[in-house]
Amino acid sequence: MVYLNKYNEVVFNKVNRVEKSNLSISLINELNANASSLKGISIFCNELYLFFYIVMKEWEVELKRFKKGEVRVFSKSRYSCLWLLLLKNMYGFKFSYYMQIVFFSLPIFVLCIVFFASSIVTIPLFLFAKWMSTKKNDIKSSRKLCIVRSQAAFDKIYSYSVKESVDLISEDIFYKNSNLPSIFSYLNLSNIIDICFSYPKVLIKDSKELFFDVIDLFSINCLGFVFLYYLIRLPFTSLSRLLYVNVFHNLNVSDVVTGNKEDRFALIESELSQKHGIKLICLPHGLEYSFKLPRELVGDLFYATSEHASIYLNRLYGTAKFVYDSIVINDMFDKKYILPHKKCIVFFTEARELNVNLEIIRMLDGLRYDFSVKLHPKDCKSNYSLLSFPIDFIDDFKQAVTGNYCLARKSTILLEAIYNGSISSAVLINSKDSYYVDCVFPSLSDPLIRKFYCFSELDNLLMTEGFKKNV
């Protein structure tokens, strides 16, 4: 029996494990061939595509080898609406699909609309309170500006901002950086009043466009799920759009630098930059994808994270805006941490597919080398409390990624390690990880990233590097 588990993985019940993945470059080719048929009118379309549509297409590839009688309809996954839509399209399962529309999707969708309507009151109150409690800055022109939305983005952009005289301001809704001025500090009372009156119109526009993108990419049975996902995100996104408009105008910005490459905030910055003749420069937080998005990666100038990625993306999108600048990328990734006297083995976990993290850690322990673990920011130590052996955790990311033997699955860590004097190795014992490294992320084709598909290969290399086994 095949089913979707709570971790959104297609599982073959007889052996109680995830089957070896059938994902390959053919899926990438199919996505690129069909990209032009996707409308993508909203600022949310790329997120819908990456977070949900791609997931469903991957499930479709995995399910092609199974017959209708082998598939279980019921799923504990929070993505169950996507699962039911796929089963209806592939096998004709209709009853559960329509039941979900009637008893979940439409009621939840209506409740979300009511909540959005209430935000017409609550968001202006939040805005006014935030503005009143924020110390005001003198409004002056800013040739180059970057609105920082996360600590990771700040870390990557800071060196570039110093060299290029980019003014950094904190988004200050979900991310607060006490060393940066708040976006609210560059607003005046007239701006606040204008935003309060403009908010309902922008909210309705964003909600309407999100609705049509959900119908275009998925079906009515996913409305409740998607709108629930954006329950808090959509009102604050609409507010952010208006904040950006006023700040760009007040500071008379000529260039905008962003770490957002394809998400809703990236598309807001792209739309406003095109409308007001502002140059948009992207220093991406995260890896570029090998497939086209409904709305392409943003920026008039996009600093690709590797030379191979710049060549690939220019060819994919038919442009010349993707450039590789080793100095810029080095500034993005270099943590400027003192190199240790001795290399250590460090494994960097991922937030998803905990079972793969556990399997790698158990295998590393079985090789009898001393090693440490650096957790993903969304991972936690309690996930590893049931292991039969102690783990040495490293809390300092700069220490972990500098001058060590860095092992990771499929993440930016593999690139960051190269720029911090470390040896970078991709551990690809999981077939889905192999697919992402070999097919999805062009930057991970860097020849300095070593790839291991079994632990015997890694064991042999660690011995040649001089690491000693414990007796």
C-alpha positions as CSV (number, residue, x, y, z in Angstrom):
1,M,0.0,0.0,0.0
2,V,1.3,3.5,-1.0
3,Y,0.4,6.5,1.1
4,L,1.5,10.1,1.9
5,N,2.9,10.3,5.4
6,K,2.8,13.3,7.7
7,Y,6.2,14.4,6.4
8,N,4.7,14.8,2.9
9,E,6.7,11.8,1.6
10,V,5.3,9.0,-0.6
11,V,5.8,5.8,1.4
12,F,5.6,2.2,0.5
13,N,3.9,0.5,3.5
14,K,5.3,-3.0,3.2
15,V,8.8,-2.0,4.0
16,N,7.8,1.1,6.0
17,R,10.2,3.4,4.3
18,V,10.4,5.9,1.5
19,E,10.9,4.2,-1.8
20,K,14.0,5.1,-3.9
21,S,13.0,8.2,-5.8
22,N,12.3,8.1,-9.5
23,L,12.9,11.8,-9.8
24,S,15.3,12.8,-12.6
25,I,16.2,15.5,-15.1
26,S,13.1,14.5,-17.2
27,L,10.9,16.3,-14.6
28,I,13.0,19.5,-15.0
29,N,12.6,19.2,-18.7
30,E,8.8,18.8,-18.4
31,L,8.5,21.8,-16.0
32,N,10.5,24.0,-18.4
33,A,8.5,22.9,-21.4
34,N,5.2,23.7,-19.6
35,A,6.3,26.9,-17.9
36,S,4.9,29.2,-20.6
37,S,1.3,27.8,-20.0
38,L,1.3,29.1,-16.4
39,K,-0.2,32.6,-16.0
40,G,1.2,33.6,-12.6
41,I,-0.6,36.9,-12.1
42,S,-0.1,37.4,-8.3
43,I,3.0,38.1,-6.3
44,F,2.4,34.8,-4.6
45,C,2.6,32.7,-7.8
46,N,6.3,31.7,-7.4
47,E,5.7,30.6,-3.8
48,L,2.7,28.6,-4.8
49,Y,4.7,27.0,-7.6
50,L,7.7,26.1,-5.4
51,F,6.0,25.2,-2.1
52,F,3.0,23.2,-3.5
53,Y,3.0,22.7,-7.3
54,I,6.5,21.3,-7.5
55,V,5.7,19.0,-4.6
56,M,2.6,17.6,-6.3
57,K,4.6,17.1,-9.6
58,E,7.2,15.1,-7.6
59,W,4.5,12.9,-6.1
60,E,3.1,12.4,-9.6
61,V,6.5,11.0,-10.8
62,E,6.7,8.7,-7.7
63,L,3.1,7.4,-8.2
64,K,3.4,6.4,-11.8
65,R,4.8,3.0,-10.8
66,F,1.8,2.1,-8.7
67,K,-1.7,0.9,-9.6
68,K,-4.9,2.4,-8.3
69,G,-5.5,-0.4,-5.8
70,E,-2.1,0.1,-4.2
71,V,-2.8,3.7,-3.2
72,R,-4.3,4.8,0.1
73,V,-6.4,8.0,-0.2
74,F,-6.4,9.0,3.5
75,S,-3.4,11.0,4.6
76,K,-2.3,12.8,7.8
77,S,-0.3,15.3,5.8
78,R,-1.3,18.9,6.0
79,Y,-0.9,18.8,2.2
80,S,-3.7,16.3,1.9
81,C,-5.7,18.5,-0.5
82,L,-2.8,18.3,-3.0
83,W,-2.7,14.6,-2.5
84,L,-6.5,14.2,-3.2
85,L,-6.3,16.5,-6.2
86,L,-3.5,14.3,-7.6
87,L,-5.3,11.1,-6.9
88,K,-8.4,12.4,-8.7
89,N,-6.4,13.4,-11.7
90,M,-4.3,10.2,-11.9
91,Y,-6.7,7.5,-10.6
92,G,-10.2,9.0,-10.7
93,F,-10.7,9.2,-6.9
94,K,-13.5,11.7,-6.7
95,F,-15.5,11.1,-3.5
96,S,-12.9,12.3,-1.0
97,Y,-12.0,15.2,-3.3
98,Y,-15.5,16.6,-3.4
99,M,-16.0,15.9,0.3
100,Q,-13.0,18.0,1.1
101,I,-14.3,20.9,-1.1
102,V,-17.6,20.9,0.8
103,F,-16.5,20.3,4.3
104,F,-13.1,21.9,4.4
105,S,-12.0,24.0,1.5
106,L,-15.0,26.3,1.0
107,P,-15.7,26.8,4.8
108,I,-12.1,27.6,5.5
109,F,-11.9,29.9,2.5
110,V,-14.9,31.9,3.7
111,L,-13.5,32.2,7.2
112,C,-10.2,33.5,5.8
113,I,-12.1,36.1,3.8
114,V,-13.8,37.2,7.0
115,F,-10.5,37.4,8.7
116,F,-9.0,39.5,5.8
117,A,-12.0,41.8,6.0
118,S,-11.3,42.3,9.8
119,S,-7.7,43.3,9.0
120,I,-9.1,46.4,7.4
121,V,-9.4,47.6,11.0
122,T,-6.6,45.7,12.7
123,I,-3.8,46.5,10.2
124,P,-4.2,50.3,10.4
125,L,-4.2,50.0,14.2
126,F,-1.0,48.0,14.1
127,L,0.5,50.4,11.7
128,F,-0.3,53.5,13.8
129,A,0.9,51.9,17.0
130,K,4.2,50.7,15.3
131,W,4.8,54.2,13.8
132,M,4.1,56.0,17.1
133,S,6.5,53.7,19.0
134,T,9.3,54.1,16.5
135,K,12.0,56.7,16.7
136,K,11.8,58.9,13.6
137,N,14.8,59.5,11.3
138,D,15.3,62.6,9.2
139,I,14.1,61.8,5.7
140,K,16.9,62.3,3.2
141,S,17.7,60.8,-0.2
142,S,19.2,57.4,-0.4
143,R,21.0,56.4,-3.6
144,K,20.9,52.7,-2.8
145,L,18.6,51.0,-0.4
146,C,18.1,47.5,1.0
147,I,15.1,46.5,3.2
148,V,16.4,43.6,5.3
149,R,13.9,40.9,6.2
150,S,16.1,38.2,7.9
151,Q,19.3,37.8,9.7
152,A,20.6,35.5,7.0
153,A,20.0,38.1,4.4
154,F,21.7,40.8,6.5
155,D,24.8,38.6,6.9
156,K,25.1,38.1,3.2
157,I,24.5,41.7,2.1
158,Y,26.3,43.6,4.9
159,S,29.8,43.5,3.3
160,Y,28.4,44.5,-0.1
161,S,26.4,47.3,1.5
162,V,29.6,48.8,3.1
163,K,31.6,48.6,-0.2
164,E,28.7,50.0,-2.4
165,S,27.3,52.5,0.1
166,V,23.9,50.8,0.4
167,D,21.7,52.0,3.2
168,L,20.2,49.1,5.2
169,I,16.9,49.4,6.9
170,S,15.0,46.8,9.0
171,E,11.7,45.5,7.8
172,D,10.6,45.6,11.4
173,I,7.4,43.6,11.2
174,F,8.6,40.0,11.6
175,Y,12.4,40.8,11.6
176,K,13.9,43.4,13.9
177,N,17.6,44.4,13.8
178,S,18.4,46.9,16.5
179,N,21.5,48.0,14.6
180,L,19.4,49.2,11.7
181,P,16.8,51.9,11.4
182,S,13.2,50.7,11.1
183,I,11.3,51.1,7.9
184,F,8.6,52.9,10.0
185,S,11.1,55.6,11.0
186,Y,11.1,56.9,7.4
187,L,7.3,57.5,7.3
188,N,5.5,60.7,8.2
189,L,1.9,61.1,9.3
190,S,0.7,61.8,5.8
191,N,2.2,58.4,4.7
192,I,0.4,56.6,7.5
193,I,-3.0,58.1,6.6
194,D,-2.4,57.3,2.9
195,I,-1.5,53.7,3.8
196,C,-4.6,53.3,6.0
197,F,-6.9,54.4,3.2
198,S,-5.1,52.5,0.4
199,Y,-4.8,49.2,2.4
200,P,-8.3,47.8,1.6
201,K,-7.9,48.3,-2.1
202,V,-4.4,46.6,-2.1
203,L,-5.7,43.8,0.1
204,I,-8.6,43.0,-2.2
205,K,-6.3,43.1,-5.2
206,D,-3.8,40.7,-3.6
207,S,-6.6,38.3,-2.4
208,K,-8.3,38.3,-5.8
209,E,-5.0,37.6,-7.7
210,L,-4.1,34.8,-5.2
211,F,-7.6,33.3,-5.8
212,F,-7.1,33.1,-9.5
213,D,-3.6,31.7,-9.2
214,V,-4.8,28.9,-6.9
215,I,-7.5,28.0,-9.4
216,D,-5.1,28.1,-12.3
217,L,-2.3,26.0,-10.6
218,F,-4.5,23.7,-8.6
219,S,-8.3,23.5,-8.1
220,I,-11.1,24.8,-5.9
221,N,-10.3,22.0,-3.3
222,C,-7.0,23.8,-2.5
223,L,-8.6,27.2,-1.8
224,G,-9.0,26.7,1.9
225,F,-5.5,25.2,2.4
226,V,-3.7,28.0,0.5
227,F,-5.7,30.9,2.0
228,L,-5.2,29.4,5.5
229,Y,-1.5,29.3,4.7
230,Y,-1.6,33.0,3.9
231,L,-4.0,33.9,6.7
232,I,-1.4,36.1,8.4
233,R,1.0,36.4,5.5
234,L,-1.3,38.1,3.0
235,P,-2.5,41.1,5.1
236,F,1.1,41.9,6.2
237,T,2.3,41.4,2.6
238,S,-0.3,44.0,1.4
239,L,0.9,46.3,4.2
240,S,4.5,45.8,3.2
241,R,3.8,46.7,-0.4
242,L,2.4,50.1,0.8
243,L,5.3,50.6,3.1
244,Y,7.8,50.0,0.3
245,V,6.0,52.4,-2.0
246,N,6.2,55.3,0.5
247,V,9.7,54.6,1.6
248,F,11.0,54.4,-1.9
249,H,9.3,57.7,-2.7
250,N,10.4,59.5,0.5
251,L,14.1,58.5,0.1
252,N,14.1,59.1,-3.7
253,V,15.8,55.7,-4.2
254,S,17.7,55.1,-7.4
255,D,18.8,51.5,-6.7
256,V,17.3,48.8,-4.6
257,V,19.4,45.8,-3.4
258,T,17.5,42.7,-2.3
259,G,18.3,39.3,-1.0
260,N,14.8,38.1,-2.1
261,K,15.1,36.3,-5.4
262,E,11.6,34.9,-6.2
263,D,9.2,35.2,-3.3
264,R,6.3,37.6,-2.8
265,F,8.6,40.4,-1.4
266,A,11.0,40.0,-4.4
267,L,8.1,40.4,-6.8
268,I,6.8,43.5,-4.9
269,E,10.3,45.0,-5.2
270,S,10.4,44.1,-8.9
271,E,7.0,45.6,-9.7
272,L,7.8,48.8,-7.9
273,S,11.3,49.1,-9.4
274,Q,9.9,48.7,-12.9
275,K,7.1,51.1,-12.3
276,H,9.4,53.9,-10.8
277,G,12.5,53.4,-12.9
278,I,14.6,52.0,-10.1
279,K,17.4,49.6,-10.7
280,L,17.0,46.3,-8.8
281,I,20.1,44.3,-7.8
282,C,19.7,40.8,-6.4
283,L,22.2,39.2,-4.1
284,P,20.2,36.0,-3.6
285,H,19.6,34.4,-0.2
286,G,19.4,30.7,-1.2
287,L,20.2,28.6,-4.3
288,E,18.9,29.2,-7.8
289,Y,16.6,26.6,-9.4
290,S,17.2,24.9,-12.8
291,F,13.5,25.2,-13.8
292,K,11.6,28.3,-14.9
293,L,9.3,30.0,-12.5
294,P,5.9,31.5,-13.4
295,R,7.5,34.9,-12.9
296,E,11.3,34.8,-13.3
297,L,14.0,35.5,-10.8
298,V,14.0,39.2,-10.1
299,G,16.6,41.9,-10.7
300,D,18.1,44.0,-13.5
301,L,21.3,42.5,-12.2
302,F,21.4,39.2,-10.5
303,Y,24.6,37.9,-8.8
304,A,24.5,34.1,-9.4
305,T,26.1,32.0,-6.7
306,S,28.4,30.2,-9.2
307,E,29.7,30.6,-12.7
308,H,27.9,27.5,-13.9
309,A,24.6,28.9,-12.5
310,S,25.1,32.3,-14.3
311,I,25.6,30.5,-17.7
312,Y,22.7,28.1,-17.1
313,L,20.2,30.8,-16.0
314,N,21.1,33.2,-18.8
315,R,20.4,30.4,-21.3
316,L,17.2,29.3,-19.5
317,Y,15.6,32.8,-19.4
318,G,17.2,34.2,-22.6
319,T,18.9,37.1,-20.9
320,A,22.3,38.4,-19.8
321,K,21.4,39.7,-16.4
322,F,22.8,36.8,-14.4
323,V,26.5,37.4,-13.6
324,Y,29.1,35.7,-11.5
325,D,31.4,38.0,-9.7
326,S,33.8,36.1,-7.4
327,I,34.5,39.1,-5.3
328,V,30.8,39.8,-4.6
329,I,30.1,36.1,-3.9
330,N,33.1,35.8,-1.7
331,D,31.9,38.8,0.3
332,M,28.5,37.2,0.6
333,F,29.7,33.8,1.9
334,D,33.0,34.6,3.7
335,K,32.3,34.6,7.5
336,K,35.8,36.2,8.2
337,Y,36.3,33.7,11.1
338,I,39.8,32.6,12.2
339,L,40.8,29.3,10.7
340,P,41.2,26.5,13.2
341,H,44.5,24.7,13.7
342,K,42.9,21.4,13.1
343,K,40.1,20.4,10.7
344,C,37.0,18.7,12.2
345,I,34.2,16.8,10.6
346,V,31.0,18.7,10.8
347,F,27.6,17.6,9.5
348,F,24.9,20.3,8.8
349,T,21.4,19.1,9.2
350,E,18.3,20.1,7.2
351,A,14.9,21.2,8.6
352,R,13.0,18.6,6.5
353,E,13.2,14.8,6.3
354,L,14.5,14.3,9.8
355,N,14.9,10.6,9.1
356,V,17.7,11.3,6.5
357,N,19.5,13.5,9.1
358,L,19.3,10.6,11.6
359,E,20.5,8.0,9.1
360,I,23.6,10.1,8.2
361,I,24.4,10.7,11.8
362,R,24.1,7.0,12.7
363,M,26.3,6.1,9.7
364,L,28.9,8.7,10.7
365,D,29.0,7.2,14.2
366,G,29.4,3.8,12.7
367,L,32.5,4.9,10.8
368,R,34.1,5.7,14.3
369,Y,35.3,9.2,13.5
370,D,34.9,12.1,15.9
371,F,32.3,14.5,14.3
372,S,30.1,17.4,15.3
373,V,26.6,18.4,14.2
374,K,25.4,21.9,13.3
375,L,21.7,22.1,13.4
376,H,19.6,23.9,10.8
377,P,18.0,27.1,12.4
378,K,14.6,25.3,12.2
379,D,15.9,22.0,13.6
380,C,16.3,21.3,17.3
381,K,18.4,19.0,19.6
382,S,15.3,17.2,20.9
383,N,14.9,15.6,17.4
384,Y,18.1,13.6,18.2
385,S,17.5,12.8,21.9
386,L,16.6,9.1,21.2
387,L,20.0,8.3,19.6
388,S,21.9,5.7,21.5
389,F,25.1,7.8,21.5
390,P,25.9,11.4,22.5
391,I,26.3,14.1,19.9
392,D,28.7,17.0,19.9
393,F,26.6,20.0,18.8
394,I,28.3,23.2,17.5
395,D,26.1,26.3,18.1
396,D,28.3,28.9,16.3
397,F,27.7,28.7,12.6
398,K,30.9,30.7,11.7
399,Q,33.0,28.2,13.7
400,A,31.2,25.2,12.1
401,V,31.6,26.3,8.5
402,T,35.2,27.6,8.7
403,G,38.3,25.5,8.1
404,N,36.5,22.2,8.6
405,Y,35.4,19.1,6.7
406,C,31.8,20.1,6.0
407,L,29.2,17.5,5.2
408,A,25.7,18.6,4.0
409,R,22.9,17.2,2.0
410,K,21.6,19.8,-0.5
411,S,22.0,23.3,0.8
412,T,23.9,26.6,0.4
413,I,26.2,25.2,3.1
414,L,28.1,23.3,0.4
415,L,29.0,26.7,-1.3
416,E,29.6,28.6,1.9
417,A,32.1,25.9,3.0
418,I,34.2,26.5,-0.1
419,Y,34.5,30.3,0.7
420,N,35.5,29.7,4.3
421,G,38.5,27.5,3.9
422,S,36.6,24.2,4.4
423,I,36.4,21.0,2.3
424,S,32.8,20.7,1.0
425,S,31.2,17.4,0.6
426,A,27.6,16.5,-0.4
427,V,26.3,13.3,1.4
428,L,23.8,11.9,-1.1
429,I,22.7,8.6,0.4
430,N,19.1,9.7,-0.1
431,S,18.0,9.5,-3.8
432,K,15.9,12.7,-3.5
433,D,18.9,14.6,-2.2
434,S,20.8,13.3,-5.2
435,Y,18.2,14.6,-7.5
436,Y,18.2,18.0,-6.0
437,V,22.0,18.3,-6.1
438,D,22.5,16.9,-9.6
439,C,19.4,18.3,-11.3
440,V,17.7,21.1,-9.4
441,F,20.4,23.4,-8.1
442,P,22.9,24.4,-10.8
443,S,25.3,26.1,-8.3
444,L,25.9,22.7,-6.6
445,S,27.6,21.5,-9.8
446,D,30.7,23.4,-8.6
447,P,33.7,21.0,-9.1
448,L,35.0,22.0,-5.6
449,I,32.0,20.2,-4.1
450,R,32.7,16.5,-3.6
451,K,29.8,14.2,-3.9
452,F,29.3,10.9,-2.0
453,Y,26.6,8.4,-2.8
454,C,27.6,5.8,-0.2
455,F,29.5,5.9,3.0
456,S,32.3,3.6,1.9
457,E,33.5,6.4,-0.5
458,L,33.4,8.9,2.3
459,D,35.2,6.6,4.6
460,N,38.0,6.1,2.2
461,L,38.4,9.9,1.6
462,L,38.4,10.7,5.3
463,M,41.2,8.2,5.8
464,T,43.2,9.8,3.0
465,E,42.6,13.2,4.6
466,G,44.3,12.0,7.8
467,F,41.2,11.6,10.1
468,K,41.8,8.9,12.7
469,K,39.2,6.3,13.7
470,N,38.3,5.8,17.3
471,V,39.3,2.4,18.7
